[in-house]
Amino acid sequence: MLLDAVEWQGIEAGLEQRARLLDLILRDLYGPQILLKRGLLPPDLIYAHAGYLRPLLGARPPERRQLIFYAADLVRGPDGRIWVMADRTQAPSGAGYALENRTVMARTFPEFLEDAAVARLNPWLEAVRDALATLTNSVARENPQVVVLTPGPANETYFEHAYLAARLGYNLAQGDDLTVRDGRVWLKSVQGLKPVDVILRRVDEEWCDPLELRQDSRLGVAGLVEAVRRGNVALANPLGSGLLENPALIPFLPELAKALLGEKLLLPSAATWWCGQKREREHVLANLPRLVLKPIHRGQANATVFGAELDRKQLETWRARIRAQPHLFVGQEPLQPSTTPAMQGGHLIPHKASLRAFLVSKAEGYATLPGGLTRCSSSHLLSAQSGALNKDTWITPALEAPPPLRLEMSPSMSQDMSQTSMRQGMSSSMISAGSRMQQSASRLPDSEILTSRAADNLFWTGRYLERAEAVTRLLRAVLDGLWEEETAPGLEPVLHGLMRLMGYAPGDCGCKGRSDLATCVRELTTQSERLGNLAHTVRSLLGCAYGTREYWSVAIWRLLDRVERDWGKRPRKASGSHERVDLWLGRLIDALAGLAGLASETLPREGGFRYFDLGRRIERGLTQSTLLSQTLQSNLSGEAERESLSLVLQSADSLITFRRRFRAEPFLSGVLELLLWDTDSPRALIYQINTARNHLSHLTHYGQRSSAERPLFSAEERLYAAEANLDSWQLDSAARHTLIMTLGEISGQLNAASDAISHTWFTHVQELYALRPMPLRV
């Protein structure tokens, strides 16, 4: 989407003026309320709006700027002018998508961007950092702690929350990652509680504090409003700013601009009539068939209604609703937006387009993102929820932004504002953000601050990733063996180990009574989700990985998307051909192995990586213990034993290593040496224990003494004791039984270590994770 730089300068000036105006309105309505006292705004328009939060009245000083972020939905009308269709002030979304669109375009068509001299977006991100840093001047911290508050992975814009947190270098936090103590907000991290100075809020305000706002909320932080009152934390945007999204304010803005700024409103808005006024209400009722009817509060059950789409009976129903509660509705003149070409069905067709522009507060005025998020659709609904496409927006050529407009008031309004120090505060809020950022840059944090929730999700991402890869490798190994000979006895130990890993008892894989083992194994692959099976493991892996999306590189995101897409295309019938199932399992193994490799290569060797790799090591240790225990219990010999051991090595991706080392076909003592005691083999059980102990030794400097070290030390002792007795055992039945018991005890110690890690660092997280059904106790 192309915009001329000269035209953009006019749009930018109008947006900056509108942001300043809305900021003054916000400061007045939660402060001295001069606009209400002088009759410039009707009380019903404000007090009846669900976004007016009475607990926040007087919570912030009116002399300081409060509207940090502002976004406006713009369309070009039939007359060629730019019109404002809606204001977004609560937690404006879309900037992250605009930035990512530019990244994609820069990688795909870098020469186009360079030739067109398109205005760059990165300076706007620096302006965001500056704006958030200035909010901490009352706390006087050189290195302020900023977090991005998100509703969580289930939110439709969670991608943007994680993306912005990663781009800005802030921690991504959910409500229960934060706590309020002594009037201050603290971040729960594995290093202990860390004070929070600024919250970049992406949770709707009514859900932010269950104590004073919405009692049934589990997304917010109990006591957050009190911390705001005490001035111990700053929010961007502040609680209560959703009031400015009230479309009933639109018809009052021209007069408010004259009263507060002494200026004429530069950008026109769509003609709007608030039904709380008699003459305007009658106009809406008479012209309802051609108007757009909107509730004054976004999020209400009543969505936007297009009068042209209503029949006679529906029109009368809506007229009755308006007469019953007129102050809750506005009528708006429909505006036909201009179109832009979009590809659909292989052809370019015209789509209606709107532009969401983004602004952030700066020392003087507001900084505008040069471009924004263009959305286009063939229908009249221009939103992502309705399936609208989005485009990168180019401002060409890249000219310097025009000088900011001066902030002035009319004489009569200035006199009233001076009585409440509002006008005096406007100058005091103009701080040099650049110098502040230079000072904070000289003092960087000593280490990564890792929230307990993020550490918990990283740990379980490692466990689920290792479990999914192990099960998938075993499935393919067993299917390959069945392809050779379906009744081979060497398959039984591996099949039983596979079923134990997936939560089944040996001999029960969901197809009891069937002699066709190939069909049974395919059913283990294709069946619906059950706790512990492959379907459950893959879904849980994706859930934990998306819960820590800000930690992963773009390449890992792509692999996660590939896993999700491939999983949706898995064979659905157990009767599917061997080639098809084998091909699908191979693709899944490649993607899972790629995830493990990329994560190990891209995560810094800090807390995040150590929790992730701890999960992998504990899970791989459990897998090896279970599989080797089943192999020892089988008491096979001869060709059957060699076949079984080959499958075990193949599932551990160690068959080539074994043959290169021993120059022989697999034999039991060699397999045990390679997969149990070889300290240099990344598949050996002792390697998993030693690596896990190493990670824990690095994590204890955070201040906690982890009780997980004791069971790992015990597991190491048992494993070395078993190695010392191996020569005298000669692997007879007694020796096998002793080793089986040792492996069972080591599995218990690994599970105890996992529980201790959770109790030490993740105890506040409410979700429960399970890899296999818990046994019933009678």
N, C-alpha and C positions, 0 to 999 in steps of 0.2 A: 504494500500500500504506500503510494508516494504522496508526499506533501511538500509544497514549495516552501523554502525557508522564510520568505517574506510573509506568506500567509501564516506560517507557524509562529512567527514573532507576535502577530496580532492575537492568535489563539492563546499563546503563552501568557501574554499580558492580561487577557481576560480571565484565565484560570488563576493566575496569581492574585488578582484582585478579588476573585470570588473566594479563594481560600482565606485571605485576610479578613474578609467580611464575615465568613462563617466562624472564624476563630473568635472574633469580637462578640458575636451572638452567643457562642458557647460560654465564653467567660462571663457574660452578663447574666445569662439564665441560671447559671450555677453560682452566681455571685450576688451583685447588688440588685438585679432584676429591674433595671431602669426601663428596659423596653416594655415590660409588662405594666409598670407604674404609669408610664406616659401614654399607654394605649397604642403603642406601635405594633404590638402583637397581642392578639386575644388570648386570655388565660386558657380557654377551652382547647385551643390549638396546641398548647404546651402541656398542660396538666393531664389531658386525656390521652396523650401519647405514651405508649408503653415504654418508650425509650427514655422517658424522663425519670431518672433515678433519684428519688428524694433522699436516700441516705448519703448521696454525694453532694448535696447542697452545702456550699461553703467548704468543701473538702480541699479545694486547691485555691491558692491566692489568685484573684482575678487580674493581678498586674502581670502575671507571667503568661506567655503564649501556651496554649493548651492543645490546639489542633496541630499535631506533628505531621500526620500523613493525610493527604486528601486525594481523592480520585473523582473524576467526572466522566459520565457517559455522553459522548458527543456524536451528533449526526449532521450531515450536510443536507439541508432542505432543498426543495425544488427551486428556491431562489438563489441557490449557491452559497448561502450563509451557513455558518456553523452555529448549531443550536445545542444547548445543554438539556439533555433529557432527564438526568438524575444525578444526584450527588451521593458519593460514597465516603463516609467519614468514620464509621465504626471500626472496621478492620478491613480496609480496601484490599481486595485480592486481585491478582492478575499480573502484578509486576514481575514475579518470578517467571511466569510463562512468557512474558515479553522478552526478558533477558535470555531465556533458553531458546526462543525463536531466533534471536540474533546469533546465538552461538551456532545453531544448526545452519543458518544461512552463511555464516562466515566460513564454516567448514565445507559447505557445498558449493557456494559461488563466491569465493573470496575476491575474484577479479571484479565482479559486479560492484561489490561494496567499495572497493578501492577506486574504481573508475568514477563512481557516482559521488564520491566524497561524502558518504553518509555520516551523519553526526553519531559520535560514539556514545555508548550507554554507561561504560564503567565509571565515569566521573559522578554519575548520579548515585552509584553505590557508595562512593566516598562521602557524598553529601549525607547519605543515610547514616553512616557511621558517625559523622560529625554531629548530626542532629541528636542522635541518641546519647552521645558523650556529653552534650551540653545539658542534658536533663539531670545530670548528677552533680551539678555545681553546689547544691545544698548539702550533699554528702561529703564533698571535698575528698574524693578518692582519685588517686592518680591513674589507677587501672581499674575502671568500673567493671563490675560483673553484669553482663547483659544476657538475658535468656529469651528465647522465642517460645512463647506459650502456645501450644497446639492442642486441639481436642484429641489428637491421636491418629493412628493409621486409618481408622474407619472413616475419617472425614474426607470429603470429595476433593478438597484442595490440599491434602497432606503433602503431596509431591512438592508444592510450592513452599510449604513451611520448611520441609527438610532442605530444599534447594537453597532458600535464602539463608537458613542457619549455616549451611556449609559455605556459601559464598561470602557471608559476612564474618564467619569465624565465631559464631555464638553457639552456646549450648541449646539444643532443642529439648524442651521440657514439657511434660504433661502435668495436669493438676496435682497428682499425688507425688510428683517429683519435688514439689515445693511445700514448705510448711511455714507458718507464722509463729514466731516465738518472741515475746516481749515487744510486740509491735513492729518486728522486722521480718522480712521475707528471707527464707533460707533455702538453698538448693541442697537436696539430699544427694550426696555423692559418695563414692567408695572411699574418698579421702576424709569424709566427715561432712558436717554442715558448712556450706559456703554462703556468705551474705550476698544477696541479690540487690543491685542498685536500680536496674531498669528492666522492664518487661516489655518486649515487643509482642503485643497481644494479638493473637489470631483466634481467640475464643470469643464468641458473642458475649456482650457485657452481662446479660442477665444470668449467665451460667458461671460467672467468675467467682462468686462468693456464696456458698450455701448458707452462711450465717445471716447475711443481710439482704441478699437478692433473691435467688431462686433456691428454695430449700431442698428440692429433689436433685440438685445438680451434683454430679460426680466428676465434672470436668474442671471445676475451679479450685480455689484455695481458700479454706476457711480462715477468715480474719483478714483477707486482702484489703477490704474497704477500710478497716481500722489502720492498717499500715499506710494506706494512702493518706488518710486524715493526718497522721503524725508526720507526714512528709518523709518517711523512711524508704519509700520506693516510688518510682515514677513509671507510669504506663504510657505506652504509645500504641494506639491512641488512648486517651484517658477514658475511664468508665463514665458513661453518660453521653458520649459523643454521638451515639446512634440517634439521638434526638434530631440532629441536623439532617438526617436522611428523610425526614418528614416531608413528603411532597406538598403538603399544605403551606410550607414556608415559601414556596416558589413565588406566588403572587405578591408576597410582601417584600421580597428582596430588593426591587428597585428603590422603594422608599427607604428601606434600611440602609442601602448603599449611600444615599444622600445624607441620611442622619448620622451614620457612623463614620463614613469616609469622606463625605462631601464630594462624591464622585458619581457619575452616571455609570450604571451597570454596563460593562463592555460586551459581555456575551449574553444574547437573549436566551430565554427559556421557553419551552413549549407553553402555550397559553393554558393556564390552570385555574380552576375555580374551586375554592374550598366550600363545601356544602354547609359548614357551620355558620355561614352568613346567608341571610334570607334571599337577597337578590341573586347571589351566585348559585344558591341551591335551586331556585326556580329555573335558572338558566340550564343547569345540569339536568333537571327533571324533564324539561321541555325538549332538550337536544340529546337525550341519552342514546338514541339509536345511532348517532354518528360520533359519539365521544368514547374515550377510554376511561373506564372507572377504576380507581385505585383506592385501596385502604391507606390510611395515613401511616400505618406501621408495617414495615416489612416483616414477614414471618408469620403474619396472621393467617388463619385458615382461608380467608377470602383472598384469592389471588387477583391479578389484574384481569379485568373483564372488558372485552371489546363489544361495544354496543351493537356494532354492525352484525355480529354473529348471534345475537339473541332474537328469539321469536317473540311474539306479542305477549305470551304468558310470562316468559322469563323477564321481559322488560318491566311488567307490572310487579313482579316479585322483587326486583331490584329497586324499583321506585319505593316500594313499601319499606324496604330495609333502610333506604336513605332517609325517608321521613321519620323512621323510628330512632335512628342515631345519626343525624346528619353530620355531626362534627367528626365522624370517623372516616369520611370519604371525601375524595376529590374527583372532579371531572377534568379530563385533559384533552386538548385538541390533538387528534392523531396527526402525525407528521410523516410524510412519505420520505424515507431516507434515500440518499443516492445509492447507486449500485457500484459494485466492483466485480471484475471478472474472476471466476473461480472454476476450477476443474471439477467436473462431475460427469461420471459415465464416459470419460474419455473426451469430453467436449468442454469448451469454455462457455459458461453461461453466466448471465448477470445475477449477482447475489446482493441483497440489501446489506449495508455495512454500517457499523458503528465503531467508534474509537473510544477506548477507555484510556484517559490520560492520567498520569500519576505525578504528584507533587510531594515534596518533603520540606519541612521547615529548615531555614538557614538563618544566619545572623540578621540579614535584612530581607524580609519577604520569604519567598519560597523558591526552591529549585525544581524545575520541571524535567521529567524524563523526556529526552528528545525523541519522541515517537510515542510508543505505547502499545496497547494490545488491540489490534483490529479484529473484530468478529464479524462474520458474514454468514448469511443464511438465506435460503429461498423462501422461508416463511417470515412472518412478522415478529417471531420470537428470536431475539439476538442474544442468546445466553448459551453457555457450555452445557447446561442441564438439558436444553432443548435440542442439542446436537449441532450447534453452530460451529463452523470452522473458524480458525484464527490465522492471522497473517502477521508477519513482521512489518513494522511501520518505519519507513525511511523518510528522514528529513534531509532534503538535498538543496543546495550544497550545505556543508557544515559551517554555518556562520556563527559568530559569537552571539550569545543571548543578549537581548536588550537590557538596558539598565532597569533595576527594579523601580516600581512606582512608589512614591512616598506615601506613608501612612498618615492620613489626616482625618479630622472630624469637622463637622460643622460647629460653629461657635456655641450654639445652644447645647448641643450634645456634649461638647468638650467640657463645659462647665459642670454638667452633672457627673461626668466621668471623673473629673478631678476630685470630686468630693469623696470618691471611693478609691482614689489612687490608681484607677485603671490606666489613665493616660500616662501617669508617671511610670508605671510598671512596664509599659511598652518599650521605653528606651532602655530600662534595666535588663530586659530579656535579650537585647541585641549583643550577644557574647561572641567573641572570636573563636569559633569552633576549630579553625585550623590550628591556632596556637595551642589549643587544649589537646588536640590529637597529637601534636608533635611532642608535648610533654609526656603523654601517656605512652607513646611509642618507645620512649627511653626506658620504660620499665615493663617488660613483658612478663606474663605469668610464668612461674617456675616449671609447671608441668600441665598436662592436659587435665581438665576437670571433667570427670566421667560420672554421670548420674548413675544411681543404683539401677534405675530401670534400663538404661542403655547397657550397662555391664551385664545385667541379667539377660537381656535379649541377645547380646553378643555371645554370651556363654552358651545359651540354648541354640543359637544359630550354628555354632560349632558342633554341638551334639547332634542336632537334627541333620546337618550336612553330612557328617561322618556316618550316621546311621543310614541315611538315604543312599549314599554311595556304596556302603557295605552290602546292604540288602539288594541293591540293583546288580552289583557284581556277582553276588551269590545266585541270584535268579538267572542271570545269563549263563553262569558256569554250569548250573544244574540243567538248564535247557540245552546247552551245547552237549552235555553228557548224555542226556536223553535222546538227542538227535542221533548219537552214535549207537546207543543200545538202551532201550527204554526200561529194561528190567535189571540193569547192572546193579549189583549189591553195593558197589562203591559209592553210589549216589546217596544212599540212605543217611549216613552220618551228616553229610553236608545239608541234605534236605531237612533233617531234624534240627540242625543248628540254625538253619534259615528260619524255620517255623518258630523256634524259641526266641529269636531276635524280633520276630514280628508279633509275639504275644500269643502264639498257639502252643498247645501241647503236642509233642511228637505223635504223629499218626492222625492228627486232626487239622487238616488245612482247609476245611470248609467244603470238602467233597468226600466225605466218609463213604467207604464202600466202593469207591471207584478203583479200578485196577490201572487206569490210564494215568500214570504219574505226570505225563506231559501236560495233560489237561488240568490236572490239579495245580501244577506250578503256574501255568498261565492264568488260572483263576486267582492265585495269590497276587498276580500282577494287575489283573483287570477289575477285581471286585471293588465294591463301594467301600467307603471309609469305615474302618474299625480301629479302635484304639491300639496303636502300636504297629499297624500294618503300613505298607508302602504309601497308600493314599493319605493316611493320617500324617505320616512323617513328612511327605512333600508339602502338604498344606501347612503344617506347623513350621517347616523351614521357611516358606515364603512369608508367613505371618511375622516370625521373629526378624527376618532380614528386612522386611519393609518397615518394621518398628524401629529400626536403626538406620534408616535410609541415608541419613546425613553422613554416615561414616564410610559409605561405599563410593568407589569411583564410578564414572559413567560406564566404563567397560563392565563392571560388575552388575550395574543396573540392567544393561542389555542382556547379560547372561541370565539374570533372574527373570526378565521378561521372556526369554527363550524357554526357560524351564517351565514357566507358567503356560506358555502357548503349547509346548510339546506335551505337557501333561494333559491339557484339554483334548489333544489328538490321540491319546493312548488307545490301544485296541480295547474295545468294550466287551468282546466275547471271548470266552476261554477257548473256543474252537478255532480261533484265528490261526493262520499259518505260522510255522516256526520262523520263517524268514522275516515276516512282518513284525512279530514280537521281538525277535533278536535285533532287528534294525532299530526299533524304537528304544529298546534298552541300551543299545550302544550310543545313541544320541543323548540319552539321559545321563549315562556315565560320563561322556565327554563334557557335557555342560556342568555336571557336579564337580568333576575334577578341575575344570577351568575355574569354577568359583573358588575352590579351595586354594588353587595356585595363585589366582589374582589377589585374593584376600591376604594371603601370606606375604605377597610381594608389595602390596600397596599400603597396608596398615602400618603405621609407625610402631616401633617396638616400645609402646607405652601400655598403659592399662588396658585400652580397648583390645589390642592384639592379644594380650596375655589372657584375658578372659575368653576370647574367641578360641584361642588355641588350647586353653585348658579344657574347654568343652570337647574339642576334637580328640585330645589325648585320652581323656577319661572314657569317651565313647569307643575309641578304637581299642583301648585296653579291654573293655567289656566284650567287644566283638571277638577279639582273639581268644580270650578266656573261654567264652561260650563255644566257639567253633572247635577249638582244640579239645575241650572237654568232651564234646560229642564224638569227636574222632577217636579219642582214647576209649570211650565206652563201647564203641562198636566191635572191638576185638577182631577186626578183619586181619587177613594175612594174604600174602601172595599178590596176585594181580589185582584183586579187589582192593587191598590196602593201598597199592601204588596208585590206582585210579582215584581213590578217595583223597589221598594226599596231594595228588596233582590238582584236583579241584580246589582244595584248601589253599594251595599256593597260588593258583590262578585267581581266586577271589581276592587274595592279598596282593595281587600284582607282583608276585615274587617268584614265579616259576622259572623265568630266565635267570634270575639271580642264583637260585638254587643249582641249576644245571651248570652254570659257569663256575660256581664255587666247588661243587662236589664231583663234577664230571660223571654224574650217574643219574639214574631214574630216582624219583623221590623215595626215601626211606624214613621211617618214623623218627629215629634219633636225630637225623640231620634236619628234618623239618622242625623239630622241637628246638634245636639249637638256634636255627635261623629266626624263628618266630617268637621265641621266649627270651633267650639270653644274649643275643647279639646286640651289644650296646650301640653299634654303628648302623644298625638297620632301622630305618624309620617305620618299619612295620612290626618290629619286635615289641613284646610286652614290656620288657625292661626299659626300652627307649621311651615308651609312653609314660611310665612311672617317673623316670628321671627328668623328663621334660616338664611334666606337671609339677614336680617338686621345685624345679628351677623357676618356673613362673610364680609359684607361691612365695618363694624367697624374695622375689622382686616386688611382690605386691604388699608384703608385710611392712614395708617402709612407710606406707600410708597411715600407719598408726594402729592398725588392728593386728592382733596376734591370731592368725588363722588356725582353728582347730583341725583344718583339713590336712595339715602336714603330718599329723600322727598316724592316721590310717594309711597314707602313702608310704611312710617309713616302714610301717608294719608289712605292707604288701611287698616292698622291696626285700625285706629280710626273709620273708617266706619264699620268695622266688629264688633268691640266692641259695637258701638252704636246700631247696629242691634240686638245684643244679649240682650242689656238692654231693648229693646222694645218688645222682643219676647213674654213675658208673657201677655202683654196687647193686642197683635195682635190676639191671639187665632187662628192664621193661617187661617183666613178667606180670602176671595178673595182680599181685600184691603191689608192685611198683606202680602199675597203671592206676590202681585204686587210690594210692597215696597221692599221686600227681593230680588226679581228678579232684580229690578233696582239697588240695592246695589251690587249684585254680578256682574252685568254688569260694574258698575263703578270700582269695584275692579279689574276686568279683564283688564280694561283700564289702571289702575295704574300699574299692573304687566307688561304689555307691555311697558309702559313708563319707568319703571325701567330697563327693558331689553335694550331698546334703549339707555338709559343714560349710562349703563355699556359699551355698544359698543362705544359710542362717547367718553367716558373718557379714555378707555384703548386700544381699537382696531381700531382707526380711520384710521391707515395707511394701513389696510388690504383691498384689492380690491374686494375680493369675496363678493357677496351678498347672504344672507341666507333668506329663506322664508319657513314658515310652512303651509301657506294657501294662496290662490290667493288674491291679493289686490283688493278691490272694485273699479270699474270704476267710475270716476268722470266726470260728464257731465257739 
